[in-house]
C-alpha cells in the first residue's frame, strides 16, 4: 500500500497472517516504524473492548473463555443499558465496565483495544488509544472516509503503534490456500477474480437494535452493502496484488428494498482494474443465503473457495475439477486474537497481510472510489497515496 515508501531491493517472499507468500517490494520503511514494542510472549495480551454496538463483539465474547491469547481487562460502552445486557448475557463482572475511554486507557493501559463501535467512530478510538501508545484492532472496514484513514495512518506512525483490521475471511483456510496457489504460480498468470460476499440483509437475518440503525446509515457505516461486504474482496485482492493500487474502479449500486434500506444501497457490483487483471466484487444484502466465496482464474487453472475450509480446483491439462479441504493455518494465525497476540509479541510483522494497515489503506482507496463511481456513474482513476 502506498502509505509507505518502497524498498530499493527486489521483492522478497514471506509468510504473512494468512500463511501466504507475499512480495514486499511495494511496502516500505514507514510501516516498520509504527510497530510498538513487543509484549512479553509468556503471558496473554491485555485487551479492552471499546463499544458494544457492533454485533461481531458477540462472537468475540463467546469465544473468549476458550482463547488463551488474550485477557479481557475492561469494556468501554457509554450506553449503560446496553452494557448491562452484555454483562448479564455473558456473565461479565460489573467492574469491567466503564463509560470513560480516556480514563480506562490511563488506568488500565492495555496492550490493545478491540474496537466494536460504529465504523465512523474508528478514527476517534484509534487516535485516543495511540496517544496512550496502545495498539488497536478494529472490525472491517478501516474507516468510512479516506480523510479518516489518512488520520489513522498518521496516528499510527506518530505513536509507533499497530492498527489492525479484523475480517472474518482472514481466518478462512480456503482463502489462504487460494492466495497461496495464486502466489506460487500454480494457477499461471491470474487474469480474473470474482468475489461474492453478503447475506439476505441485516434486518432479514435479525441484526440487533444497537447495530441495525448505524449499519444502515451512510455516514456512520460509509455506505450499505458496498462497504459492509465490498471490503472483503478488496482486502483479498490487495494482498493478491502485493499492495498494488489498481488503475481504476467502476461501480454500480442500487437499493432493491427501499422500504427496508431507504438510505443506503443493498446491492453493488465493483470492477477493479489492474494491468492484465480484472476483479469483480459482488457485495449484496440480497443473496438467497449468506456467502463469502472467491473464484480465482489464471492461465494455468482455477481455484474456487467453498466456505471457510474447502476448495474446488482444476489445472491444465486436467479434464475435471477436484475438491479438497484446505490445510490448517499456523496456530498464531487461526483467529484474530492469536494473530494480534503474535503481532504484539513481535512474532509476526503486520505488513502486507490481510489485517495490516498498509493493505487496508488500499482497501479504503478502492471503497472510496467505488462509492464515488456509483454516485457519479463514472470510472474513478487511482494512483498511490502520498507518503
Phi and psi in degrees as a GROMACS rama.xvg file:
@    title "Ramachandran Plot"
@    xaxis  label "Phi"
@    yaxis  label "Psi"
@TYPE xy
-68.4728  -0.0328173  UNK-2
-73.8878  -5.03317  UNK-3
-131.928  169.133  UNK-4
-71.8209  -172.534  UNK-5
-120.067  147.646  UNK-6
-70.6361  144.894  UNK-7
-85.4833  -16.1711  UNK-8
-85.2092  164.465  UNK-9
-65.4148  164.697  UNK-10
-62.2684  141.092  UNK-11
-124.436  141.596  UNK-12
-85.1538  143.623  UNK-13
-151.178  160.839  UNK-14
-88.5824  132.905  UNK-15
-124.514  -166.915  UNK-16
-55.8618  -31.8627  UNK-17
-98.1892  22.7303  UNK-18
58.1549  39.109  UNK-19
-109.263  140.355  UNK-20
-76.9766  125.6  UNK-21
-126.388  152.732  UNK-22
-94.5894  141.6  UNK-23
-108.044  11.7899  UNK-24
-66.5513  -29.8553  UNK-25
-83.6777  3.77875  UNK-26
-113.783  152.229  UNK-27
-133.817  -166.35  UNK-28
-77.6635  -23.0543  UNK-29
-64.531  -34.8872  UNK-30
-62.0213  -44.6215  UNK-31
-64.2709  -25.7838  UNK-32
-75.0982  -13.2246  UNK-33
-88.5901  -6.4308  UNK-34
-72.2338  128.542  UNK-35
-78.1245  161.408  UNK-36
-57.3052  143.972  UNK-37
-65.7054  143.758  UNK-38
-88.9048  148.215  UNK-39
-56.3165  123.946  UNK-40
-73.9775  -6.78945  UNK-41
-91.017  7.19982  UNK-42
-142.74  153.029  UNK-43
-65.5411  151.406  UNK-44
-72.5487  149.258  UNK-45
-98.4853  123.08  UNK-46
-124.724  149.684  UNK-47
-119.362  129.799  UNK-48
-82.2394  131.713  UNK-49
-117.215  110.31  UNK-50
95.4144  142.377  UNK-51
-128.601  12.7927  UNK-52
-88.2931  -9.31125  UNK-53
-96.2204  116.525  UNK-54
-60.8988  -18.2664  UNK-55
-62.6666  -16.6624  UNK-56
-63.3617  -24.9404  UNK-57
-63.8988  -42.3259  UNK-58
-63.3655  -38.7281  UNK-59
-62.8526  -48.58  UNK-60
-66.8881  -31.754  UNK-61
-67.5717  -38.4292  UNK-62
-84.8324  -19.4761  UNK-63
-55.7838  -42.9241  UNK-64
-60.2755  -26.4893  UNK-65
-95.4129  0.333112  UNK-66
-106.392  122.858  UNK-67
-99.9111  6.61626  UNK-68
-80.0327  -24.4115  UNK-69
-139.563  153.198  UNK-70
-119.786  123.929  UNK-71
-79.414  119.729  UNK-72
-114.111  -8.12321  UNK-73
-172.604  157.756  UNK-74
-137.05  127.956  UNK-75
-110.175  117.55  UNK-76
-149.586  115.368  UNK-77
-67.8661  -24.6259  UNK-78
-83.6236  99.3475  UNK-79
-66.8183  -31.1961  UNK-80
-66.3679  -41.9135  UNK-81
-65.6272  -41.1744  UNK-82
-59.5581  -41.1403  UNK-83
-64.826  -38.6334  UNK-84
-58.9149  -45.6364  UNK-85
-68.3473  -38.0057  UNK-86
-60.6751  -41.6404  UNK-87
-70.5546  -45.3707  UNK-88
-65.4094  -38.1938  UNK-89
-110.339  13.4314  UNK-90
53.5447  50.9858  UNK-91
-97.991  137.697  UNK-92
-65.5054  135.924  UNK-93
-61.0323  -23.7835  UNK-94
-67.7041  -15.5917  UNK-95
-72.448  -23.4151  UNK-96
-91.8771  145.209  UNK-97
-149.96  157.787  UNK-98
-106.94  -2.6091  UNK-99
-113.786  106.304  UNK-100
-64.3578  -51.7647  UNK-101
-62.1824  -41.5373  UNK-102
-63.7272  -40.9972  UNK-103
-63.2548  -44.5388  UNK-104
-66.2547  -38.4356  UNK-105
-67.3302  -40.6042  UNK-106
-75.9576  -45.5474  UNK-107
-95.0597  -29.0634  UNK-108
37.9326  69.64  UNK-109
-69.6582  170.431  UNK-110
-76.0169  -29.12  UNK-111
-157.919  155.04  UNK-112
-107.603  142.417  UNK-113
-108.005  115.543  UNK-114
-99.6366  117.799  UNK-115
-125.009  44.9363  UNK-116
-93.8849  -171.599  UNK-117
-63.8373  159.585  UNK-118
-65.2918  -35.7181  UNK-119
-59.1203  -31.9861  UNK-120
-83.0329  -3.50318  UNK-121
-56.0848  -46.9069  UNK-122
-58.2546  -47.6264  UNK-123
-58.3114  -45.1043  UNK-124
-71.2641  -43.0931  UNK-125
-61.7616  -44.6243  UNK-126
-63.9326  -39.5503  UNK-127
-64.4657  -45.1315  UNK-128
-64.2712  -41.4882  UNK-129
-61.7613  -37.1271  UNK-130
-61.5577  -22.9011  UNK-131
-98.767  11.4459  UNK-132
59.6656  40.0247  UNK-133
-114.971  133.845  UNK-134
-77.4556  163.428  UNK-135
-133.199  145.528  UNK-136
-126.772  122.181  UNK-137
-111.666  158.847  UNK-138
-76.4826  150.127  UNK-139
-62.3507  153.737  UNK-140
-79.7399  179.534  UNK-141
-60.7831  -44.2499  UNK-142
-158.076  -178.276  UNK-143
-100.672  -16.8537  UNK-144
-139.512  159.231  UNK-145
-68.9275  -33.034  UNK-146
-60.2367  -42.8384  UNK-147
-68.3079  -39.6317  UNK-148
-61.2558  -42.6422  UNK-149
-66.0259  -38.1122  UNK-150
-66.114  -37.8586  UNK-151
-63.9227  -45.1045  UNK-152
-59.8314  -41.9859  UNK-153
-62.7189  -43.0758  UNK-154
-64.4956  -40.8357  UNK-155
-62.8507  -41.6711  UNK-156
-69.0722  -44.7914  UNK-157
-63.2747  -39.0724  UNK-158
-104.882  3.48932  UNK-159
56.9457  51.2093  UNK-160
-122.178  160.31  UNK-161
-86.3452  139.493  UNK-162
-124.744  117.916  UNK-163
-121.748  152.644  UNK-164
-120.586  127.57  UNK-165
-96.4136  121.008  UNK-166
-116.163  135.67  UNK-167
-54.8592  -39.9379  UNK-168
-73.2043  -11.0086  UNK-169
-61.851  -30.3147  UNK-170
-97.726  11.7965  UNK-171
-81.6139  121.033  UNK-172
-65.2612  -28.4099  UNK-173
-65.0535  -42.2192  UNK-174
-64.8941  -42.6601  UNK-175
-59.3496  -41.8057  UNK-176
-70.0153  -39.962  UNK-177
-62.7598  -42.9192  UNK-178
-65.2674  -37.8501  UNK-179
-65.2784  -41.3946  UNK-180
-66.87  -37.5685  UNK-181
-65.2587  -43.0929  UNK-182
-67.3021  -36.0274  UNK-183
-75.7401  -13.6364  UNK-184
90.121  3.09908  UNK-185
-63.0838  -27.7118  UNK-186
-93.22  2.88302  UNK-187
77.2635  -154.088  UNK-188
-78.1662  120.455  UNK-189
-73.9235  126.223  UNK-190
-110.588  -35.4909  UNK-191
-145.036  139.173  UNK-192
-129.247  133.463  UNK-193
-124.525  126.915  UNK-194
-124.268  126.207  UNK-195
-110.285  127.412  UNK-196
-143.176  142.413  UNK-197
143.549  -163.527  UNK-198
-160.149  -165.911  UNK-199
-70.8161  -17.0934  UNK-200
131.882  144.289  UNK-201
-61.0668  -40.515  UNK-202
-68.5128  -40.0064  UNK-203
-62.9773  -33.3974  UNK-204
-91.6118  1.10863  UNK-205
88.4128  32.276  UNK-206
-58.7923  139.129  UNK-207
-66.9465  162.12  UNK-208
-67.5159  -19.3781  UNK-209
-81.4709  -13.4107  UNK-210
-108.113  -46.8294  UNK-211
-56.7302  -43.4079  UNK-212
-59.7975  -42.3169  UNK-213
-82.4498  -28.2828  UNK-214
-64.5263  -26.5705  UNK-215
-106.382  22.9417  UNK-216
-109.21  121.722  UNK-217
-66.2777  -20.3182  UNK-218
-86.0189  -47.2209  UNK-219
-74.9389  -25.3655  UNK-220
-113.073  -9.08734  UNK-221
92.3628  -37.3633  UNK-222
-175.237  -165.9  UNK-223
-96.7328  -119.198  UNK-224
-60.1944  -30.8074  UNK-225
-55.801  -45.0722  UNK-226
-84.5584  -42.8532  UNK-227
-58.4823  -40.7227  UNK-228
-119.994  -16.3366  UNK-229
-65.4899  -26.3767  UNK-230
-64.4579  -31.0888  UNK-231
-61.1315  -52.1208  UNK-232
-67.3571  -36.9726  UNK-233
-61.8702  -37.6818  UNK-234
-65.4946  -49.7636  UNK-235
-61.1068  -41.3418  UNK-236
-68.6296  -37.4052  UNK-237
-63.8443  -39.223  UNK-238
-67.8606  -42.8176  UNK-239
-60.7135  -31.9846  UNK-240
-97.0256  17.2145  UNK-241
58.2182  36.3945  UNK-242
82.2856  5.7914  UNK-243
-65.6205  137.954  UNK-244
-81.9996  128.344  UNK-245
-64.6807  159.905  UNK-246
-76.8322  -32.4204  UNK-247
-157.997  159.483  UNK-248
-134.534  130.36  UNK-249
-126.245  132.302  UNK-250
-142.739  149.255  UNK-251
-125.733  143.193  UNK-252
-140.488  146.647  UNK-253
-148.944  165.401  UNK-254
-117.564  106.751  UNK-255
-86.5526  -15.9635  UNK-256
-126.841  66.2736  UNK-257
-63.4354  -23.1116  UNK-258
-69.3706  -23.8499  UNK-259
-100.282  -41.6316  UNK-260
-123.504  70.8753  UNK-261
-71.5832  -16.3004  UNK-262
-110.482  -10.8188  UNK-263
-138.161  163.45  UNK-264
-70.4601  149.94  UNK-265
-118.684  3.79396  UNK-266
-155.224  139.334  UNK-267
-151.365  156.743  UNK-268
-132.704  129.787  UNK-269
-123.307  125.079  UNK-270
-107.547  121.004  UNK-271
-111.898  123.857  UNK-272
-110.056  130.742  UNK-273
-122.46  159.663  UNK-274
-58.1174  115.347  UNK-275
84.5637  -3.903  UNK-276
-141.209  142.84  UNK-277
-129.634  138.155  UNK-278
-120.108  137.446  UNK-279
-119.815  117.805  UNK-280
-101.886  137.774  UNK-281
-128.493  73.0617  UNK-282
-79.7602  138.425  UNK-283
-158.332  147.316  UNK-284
-103.198  23.8147  UNK-285
-125.593  14.3309  UNK-286
-69.1151  153.192  UNK-287
-66.4981  -32.1481  UNK-288
-141.869  159.672  UNK-289
-63.6833  138.981  UNK-290
-152.646  147.169  UNK-291
-146.953  95.9804  UNK-292
-144.217  160.183  UNK-293
-138.598  142.275  UNK-294
-119.138  126.239  UNK-295
-120.567  117.781  UNK-296
-114.346  126.313  UNK-297
-126.588  176.809  UNK-298
-71.3016  -13.8538  UNK-299
-112.726  1.6256  UNK-300
154.817  -173.348  UNK-301
-139.756  156.475  UNK-302
-133.308  127.373  UNK-303
-123.785  124.309  UNK-304
-80.672  143.28  UNK-305
-126.281  98.8046  UNK-306
66.3646  -165.483  UNK-307
-69.2263  -22.7916  UNK-308
-141.63  14.0473  UNK-309
-126.561  159.23  UNK-310
-135.993  148.42  UNK-311
-116.671  127.12  UNK-312
-135.923  154.674  UNK-313
-151.911  133.09  UNK-314
-124.616  146.978  UNK-315
-66.0582  136.168  UNK-316
-102.061  29.6776  UNK-317
-61.0145  147.874  UNK-318
-92.3322  -21.6015  UNK-319
-135.698  157.147  UNK-320
-85.1488  159.666  UNK-321
-118.728  158.902  UNK-322
-121.557  142.719  UNK-323
-156.615  161.937  UNK-324
-87.929  138.123  UNK-325
-77.0739  145.727  UNK-326
-66.9171  154.45  UNK-327
-64.0332  152.632  UNK-328
-83.1685  159.729  UNK-329
-58.1045  154.211  UNK-330
-56.2097  -36.6726  UNK-331
-83.2023  9.35924  UNK-332
-133.123  21.0554  UNK-333
-93.4617  -14.9542  UNK-334
-157.568  169.875  UNK-335
-64.7231  -37.7554  UNK-336
-70.4044  -41.341  UNK-337
-62.0089  -41.7459  UNK-338
-66.041  -47.8326  UNK-339
-57.7182  -44.7482  UNK-340
-61.411  -42.1393  UNK-341
-64.5063  -37.3902  UNK-342
-65.3674  -47.8403  UNK-343
-69.7405  -25.8024  UNK-344
-79.6409  -6.22115  UNK-345
81.1868  14.1053  UNK-346
-88.8734  -22.968  UNK-347
-128.278  135.51  UNK-348
-96.1403  115.584  UNK-349
-77.1339  82.9746  UNK-350
-147.075  122.713  UNK-351
75.4454  9.10745  UNK-352
-105.786  -176.557  UNK-353
-65.1843  -27.1156  UNK-354
-97.4673  -13.7657  UNK-355
-71.8405  156.014  UNK-356
-66.3941  -39.1813  UNK-357
-61.7064  -43.6259  UNK-358
-60.0018  -43.6777  UNK-359
-78.126  -13.7115  UNK-360
-68.4241  -39.3115  UNK-361
-67.9687  -41.2608  UNK-362
-54.1189  -43.4021  UNK-363
-66.7538  -35.6798  UNK-364
-60.4544  -42.652  UNK-365
-65.1049  -47.5699  UNK-366
-64.2701  -43.0693  UNK-367
-63.0895  -42.2074  UNK-368
-66.1793  -38.8336  UNK-369
-63.8232  -42.0311  UNK-370
-62.5093  -43.1694  UNK-371
-65.8557  -42.2349  UNK-372
-63.0832  -44.0015  UNK-373
-64.16  -34.6253  UNK-374
-75.9658  -32.1249  UNK-375
-103.213  -17.2708  UNK-376
75.7543  17.4823  UNK-377
-121.71  152.789  UNK-378
-73.1125  138.418  UNK-379
-106.404  124.783  UNK-380
-84.7742  142.07  UNK-381
-121.367  156.249  UNK-382
-147.118  160.238  UNK-383
-57.1211  145.941  UNK-384
-69.5974  150.131  UNK-385
-59.3188  148.717  UNK-386
